[in-house]
Amino acid sequence: MPGGLAADRFGGKWLVGGSILLSSVVSLLTPAAARIHIGLLITLRILSGLGEGVMQPAMQALIARWSIPQYRSIVVCVIFLGLDAGIIVGTVLTGVLCDHGFAGGWPSAFYVFGTVGCVWFVVWIFLCYNSPYTHPRISTAELEYFEQHTGSGDLSSHHPTPWRKILTSVPVWALAVAFFANNWGFFTLAICLPLYMHDVLGFDMTRNGAFSAVPFIASLMIPIFAILADWLRSPGRLSTTVVRKAFCVAGFALRGSLLIVAGYIGCDRTLAVVILFGVVACGDLAVATVVVNQLDLAPLHAGKIMGLTNTVAILAAICAPLAMGALTYERSTREEWQEVFFLAAGIYAVGAIVYLVFGSGARQSWAD
């Protein structure tokens, strides 16, 4: 929430850049901290989380200023595609580094990704600006284009925040519930999938990293779904509300169903990877809603709304691994993993129903 407030007021450049830099420095220090004391390691993980907590709200503030409403689905989804691309590269490379890397194996993963993040930060501070109005090299024609299509001169001003209306908005809380459901499934896959591959399907670390990354290649389909969403939202077709609800419900329903199927496919490794590939692909439909709808509701306050909805959603990142650990604690068998997948499917169902009934894609009366 503080990250969203700061991003809408001061811009997202330094918040996004600073969050990546902090996490990168934490990554570089992690191997040493792990050897010194577990308390120090936990402290570094908390610092990393505090830094990354402001990243998504700050990204929304930047997107609100650097995109026009007609193409926001594709803009947001292409940017968030980096999240899944990072998982693909990270899981593959980490598996290889753990088995064959320098500095004893697993520490090399932290050194490599920490270094990459620091280099990225240097590039970021020279290329990124908070809005078209602060970019030193933007042309007059480009600036006029933004003003004509967004009327976004107000986005660079500091307006009072209608906190009471935001906190009592039914569509905002419906989005928060959908975001929570989406994150539950996402973190169940991103964090728990390698363990499932190892314990149930019997992959070694290197193959585990490679095959755990395969399902997330399906995320390359996100731009296709985003283009379809924006095409359907064009004048004379469907309303933004209908499109957002249809994509959210379809994505959640298909992903939940395939997760249940994944628990009953036996020991066929190829089929398991194919099914999980479908799980990720179907979930990408919902991404065109949960990470874009903040901009539909109120572009001027998109960072704050993302701060609120992401605060609710991040609870899933905490609870999903804990629930997985509790359900698979005894033996980590296929039957126990079926319970994990059923739980995720149930949460998807709740998220779909709540958003279908209470969600909205319309600009809210308090948005300006």
C-alpha positions in Angstrom: 0.0 0.0 0.0 2.7 2.6 0.8 4.4 1.6 -2.4 1.3 2.3 -4.5 0.8 5.7 -2.8 4.4 6.7 -3.4 4.3 5.5 -7.0 1.2 7.5 -7.9 2.5 10.6 -6.2 6.2 10.5 -7.2 6.4 8.1 -10.1 7.6 4.5 -10.4 11.2 4.8 -11.8 13.2 4.7 -8.6 10.7 2.4 -6.8 10.9 -0.3 -9.5 14.7 0.1 -9.9 15.4 0.2 -6.2 13.4 -2.9 -5.6 15.4 -4.9 -8.1 18.7 -3.5 -6.8 17.8 -4.4 -3.2 16.8 -7.9 -4.2 20.0 -8.3 -6.3 22.2 -7.2 -3.4 20.4 -9.6 -1.1 21.0 -12.4 -3.6 24.7 -11.7 -3.6 24.8 -11.7 0.2 22.7 -14.8 0.7 25.4 -17.6 0.4 27.5 -15.9 3.1 24.5 -15.3 5.3 23.4 -18.9 5.0 26.8 -20.0 6.3 26.9 -17.5 9.2 23.4 -17.9 10.8 19.9 -18.7 9.8 18.6 -15.5 11.5 20.7 -13.4 9.2 19.4 -15.4 6.2 15.8 -14.8 7.3 16.5 -11.1 7.7 17.9 -10.8 4.2 14.8 -12.6 2.8 12.5 -10.1 4.7 14.5 -7.2 3.2 14.1 -8.7 -0.3 10.3 -9.0 0.2 10.1 -5.4 1.5 11.8 -4.2 -1.6 9.8 -6.3 -4.1 6.6 -5.3 -2.3 6.6 -1.9 -4.0 7.5 -3.2 -7.5 4.1 -4.1 -8.9 2.3 -1.0 -7.7 5.1 1.1 -9.1 4.9 -0.7 -12.4 1.2 0.1 -12.6 1.9 3.8 -12.0 4.4 3.7 -14.9 2.1 1.8 -17.2 -0.8 4.3 -16.5 1.5 7.1 -17.7 3.1 5.3 -20.7 0.1 3.5 -22.3 -3.2 4.4 -23.8 -6.5 2.7 -22.7 -7.0 1.0 -26.1 -3.9 -1.1 -25.8 -3.4 -1.6 -22.1 -4.1 -5.3 -22.1 -1.2 -6.0 -24.5 1.1 -3.5 -22.8 0.6 -4.9 -19.3 0.7 -8.5 -20.4 3.9 -8.1 -22.4 5.6 -6.5 -19.4 4.3 -9.1 -17.0 5.6 -11.8 -19.4 9.0 -11.0 -18.0 7.8 -12.6 -14.7 7.3 -16.0 -16.4 10.4 -15.5 -18.6 12.4 -15.1 -15.4 10.9 -18.3 -14.0 11.9 -20.2 -17.2 15.5 -19.0 -17.2 15.7 -19.2 -13.4 14.6 -22.7 -13.0 16.6 -24.1 -15.9 19.8 -22.2 -15.0 19.5 -22.8 -11.3 19.2 -26.5 -11.7 22.4 -26.6 -13.8 24.3 -24.3 -11.5 23.3 -26.4 -8.4 24.8 -29.5 -10.1 27.7 -27.9 -12.0 28.2 -24.3 -10.9 31.1 -22.6 -9.1 31.5 -21.7 -5.4 30.2 -25.1 -4.4 27.2 -25.3 -6.7 24.0 -23.7 -5.2 25.8 -20.4 -4.2 26.6 -19.7 -7.8 22.9 -19.3 -8.6 22.6 -16.4 -6.2 25.8 -14.8 -7.5 24.8 -15.0 -11.1 21.3 -13.6 -10.7 22.4 -11.0 -8.2 25.0 -9.7 -10.7 22.5 -9.6 -13.5 20.1 -7.6 -11.4 22.8 -5.0 -10.6 23.7 -4.6 -14.2 20.0 -4.3 -15.1 19.6 -1.4 -12.6 22.4 0.6 -14.2 20.7 0.3 -17.6 17.3 1.1 -16.1 18.3 4.4 -14.5 19.5 5.8 -17.8 16.5 4.6 -19.9 13.4 4.9 -17.7 11.5 8.1 -16.9 8.4 8.5 -14.8 6.1 9.9 -17.6 6.2 11.3 -21.1 6.3 14.7 -19.6 9.6 14.1 -17.9 11.4 12.3 -20.7 14.2 14.6 -22.1 14.2 13.1 -25.6 10.5 12.7 -26.4 9.3 14.4 -29.5 6.5 17.0 -29.7 4.5 14.6 -31.9 4.8 11.8 -29.3 3.8 14.0 -26.5 0.8 15.3 -28.4 -0.2 11.6 -29.1 -0.2 10.8 -25.4 -2.3 13.9 -24.6 -4.8 13.2 -27.4 -5.4 9.5 -26.6 -5.2 9.6 -22.8 -5.9 13.1 -21.6 -3.3 12.1 -19.1 -1.9 15.5 -18.2 -3.7 15.0 -14.9 -1.7 11.8 -14.2 1.5 13.9 -13.7 -0.3 16.1 -11.1 -0.9 15.2 -7.4 -4.6 14.8 -6.7 -6.2 13.8 -3.4 -6.8 10.1 -3.0 -10.4 9.0 -2.4 -9.4 6.4 0.1 -12.8 5.9 1.5 -14.3 5.2 -1.9 -11.4 2.9 -2.9 -11.7 0.9 0.3 -15.4 0.6 0.0 -15.4 -0.2 -3.7 -17.0 -3.6 -4.5 -15.2 -4.0 -7.9 -11.8 -3.3 -6.2 -12.4 -6.0 -3.6 -13.7 -8.4 -6.2 -10.4 -7.9 -8.1 -8.5 -8.4 -4.9 -10.2 -11.8 -4.4 -9.5 -12.8 -8.1 -5.9 -11.6 -7.7 -5.5 -13.8 -4.6 -6.9 -16.9 -6.4 -4.5 -16.2 -9.4 -1.5 -15.9 -7.1 -2.4 -19.1 -5.2 -2.3 -21.1 -8.3 0.8 -19.3 -9.6 2.9 -19.8 -6.5 1.6 -23.4 -6.2 3.2 -24.0 -9.6 6.2 -21.7 -9.4 7.4 -22.7 -5.9 6.0 -26.2 -5.5 6.3 -27.6 -9.0 10.0 -28.5 -8.7 9.2 -30.4 -5.5 6.4 -32.3 -7.3 8.8 -33.1 -10.2 11.4 -34.4 -7.7 9.2 -36.3 -5.2 6.5 -37.7 -7.4 8.0 -37.8 -10.9 11.5 -38.6 -9.8 13.6 -36.0 -11.8 17.1 -35.2 -10.7 18.1 -31.6 -10.1 19.2 -30.7 -13.6 16.3 -32.4 -15.3 14.0 -31.0 -12.6 15.0 -27.4 -13.4 14.5 -28.0 -17.2 11.2 -29.8 -16.9 9.8 -27.4 -14.2 10.5 -24.6 -16.7 8.6 -26.2 -19.6 5.1 -25.4 -18.4 5.9 -21.7 -18.1 6.9 -21.6 -21.8 3.1 -21.5 -22.3 3.3 -17.9 -20.9 4.6 -16.9 -24.3 0.9 -17.1 -25.3 0.0 -14.1 -23.0 0.5 -11.5 -25.7 -1.9 -13.5 -28.0 -4.6 -13.5 -25.3 -3.9 -9.8 -24.6 -4.3 -8.8 -28.2 -7.6 -10.8 -28.3 -8.8 -9.0 -25.2 -8.1 -5.5 -26.6 -9.6 -6.5 -30.0 -12.8 -7.6 -28.2 -12.9 -4.3 -26.3 -12.8 -2.2 -29.5 -15.9 0.0 -30.1 -18.8 -2.0 -31.5 -17.8 -5.3 -30.0 -17.9 -6.1 -26.3 -17.7 -4.0 -23.2 -14.5 -4.0 -21.1 -16.5 -5.5 -18.2 -17.7 -8.5 -20.3 -14.2 -9.1 -21.6 -12.5 -9.0 -18.2 -15.1 -11.3 -16.6 -15.0 -13.8 -19.5 -11.2 -14.1 -19.5 -11.0 -14.4 -15.7 -13.7 -17.0 -15.4 -12.5 -19.1 -18.3 -8.9 -18.9 -17.2 -9.7 -20.0 -13.6 -12.1 -22.7 -14.6 -9.8 -24.3 -17.1 -6.7 -24.1 -14.9 -8.5 -25.5 -11.9 -9.9 -28.4 -13.9 -6.5 -29.3 -15.4 -4.8 -29.1 -12.0 -7.2 -31.8 -10.8 -6.5 -33.9 -13.9 -2.7 -33.5 -13.1 -3.2 -35.4 -9.9 -4.5 -38.5 -11.6 -2.2 -39.0 -14.6 -0.1 -41.7 -13.0 3.7 -41.8 -13.5 3.7 -40.7 -17.2 6.3 -37.9 -17.0 5.6 -36.6 -20.5 1.9 -36.4 -20.0 2.4 -34.7 -16.6 4.5 -32.0 -18.3 2.0 -31.6 -21.1 -0.9 -31.2 -18.6 1.0 -28.7 -16.5 1.8 -26.8 -19.7 -1.9 -26.5 -20.3 -2.4 -25.4 -16.7 -0.1 -22.4 -17.3 -1.5 -21.6 -20.7 -5.1 -21.5 -19.4 -4.1 -19.4 -16.5 -2.7 -16.8 -18.9 -6.3 -16.0 -19.8 -6.9 -14.7 -16.3 -3.7 -12.6 -16.3 -5.3 -10.3 -19.0 -7.8 -9.4 -16.2 -6.1 -9.5 -12.8 -3.0 -7.3 -13.7 -4.9 -4.9 -16.0 -8.2 -4.3 -14.3 -6.6 -1.7 -11.9 -6.1 0.5 -14.9 -9.7 0.0 -16.0 -11.1 1.1 -12.7 -9.0 4.2 -12.1 -5.8 5.0 -14.0 -5.0 7.9 -11.8 -5.0 5.7 -8.7 -3.8 2.4 -10.4 -0.7 2.2 -8.2 -2.7 2.5 -5.0 -5.3 0.0 -6.2 -2.5 -2.4 -7.2 -1.0 -1.8 -3.8 -4.3 -2.8 -2.1 -5.1 -5.8 -4.4 -1.5 -7.0 -4.3 -1.4 -6.8 -0.5 -4.4 -9.3 -0.5 -2.9 -11.4 -3.3 0.5 -11.7 -1.7 -1.1 -13.5 1.2 -1.5 -16.4 -1.3 2.3 -16.4 -1.8 2.6 -16.9 1.9 -0.2 -19.4 2.4 0.1 -21.5 -0.7 3.6 -22.9 0.2 2.6 -23.4 3.8 -0.5 -25.3 2.8 1.5 -27.4 0.4 4.0 -28.2 3.1 1.3 -29.2 5.6 -0.5 -31.4 3.0 2.6 -33.2 1.8 4.6 -33.2 5.1 4.3 -36.9 5.9 5.4 -38.7 2.6 4.9 -36.2 -0.3 3.0 -38.9 -2.2 0.8 -38.6 -5.2 -2.3 -38.8 -3.0 -1.1 -35.9 -0.9 -0.4 -33.8 -4.0 -3.9 -34.5 -5.2 -5.1 -32.6 -2.1 -2.8 -29.7 -3.0 -4.3 -29.5 -6.5 -7.9 -29.9 -5.3 -7.3 -27.0 -2.8 -5.9 -24.8 -5.6 -8.9 -25.7 -7.9 -11.3 -24.8 -5.1 -9.7 -21.4 -4.6 -9.9 -20.8 -8.3 -13.6 -21.5 -8.2 -14.2 -19.1 -5.4 -12.2 -16.4 -7.2 -14.1 -16.9 -10.5 -17.5 -16.7 -8.8 -16.7 -13.6 -6.8 -15.3 -11.7 -9.8 -18.2 -12.8 -12.1 -20.7 -11.4 -9.7 -19.0 -8.3 -8.4 -16.2 -7.5 -10.8 -16.2 -4.6 -13.3 -14.2 -3.2 -16.2 -15.8 0.2 -16.1 -14.1 3.4 -15.1 -15.4 4.2 -11.6 -17.2 7.4 -10.6 -14.4 8.3 -8.2 -11.6 7.6 -10.7 -11.0 11.3 -11.5 
